[in-house]
Every structure is written in structure tokens, then in C-alpha cells.
Amino acid sequence: MTKTPFEIRADLLKLAADHLEKQFTANVSFVAEYNKALLDAGVLGERSMLPKYFTSDEVIKKAAEFYSFVQTK
């Protein structure tokens, strides 16, 4: 089945959002474990730094990266 250009763009946006979501989740897990280790060692206070959630512009940028890969021969 052939996809329309709209369907291809929608798939790329979903793929990009899923990719960024997985990356964000992994980063949050890493930072949480790292902060816990620092707290246990008495090095970190109450304040911890978590990664920022991705924006729609970042999703579009990542989708464009994926699309450029598809266009490369």
C-alpha cells in the first residue's frame, strides 16, 4: 500500500515524538538514579536537576532529520 505525503509526514512526526519520549524517559531515569546516589553520599541537597521535556519544535526538527535520511541516496 502506498502512503500519501500527509501519511508519511504524520508517521515521521510520530516516530520523532516516540524517539524523543524514549530519550527523555531514559534521561530522567539516569538523573534520578544519579541524584539518589549523590543524596545517599550526602553530596546533593534537596534540589535536583531533571532534564527538560522536549518541545514541538524539537519534534519537528527530529522528524526533518529522519526525513533527510530517507531522502539520502
Sequence and secondary structure as in RCSB ss.txt:
>XXXX:A:sequence
MTKTPFEIRADLLKLAADHLEKQFTANVSFVAEYNKALLDAGVLGERSMLPKYFTSDEVIKKAAEFYSFVQTK
>XXXX:A:secstr
    HHHHHHHHHHHHHHHHHHHHHHHHHHHHHHHHHHHHHT S S         HHHHHHHHHHHHHHHH  
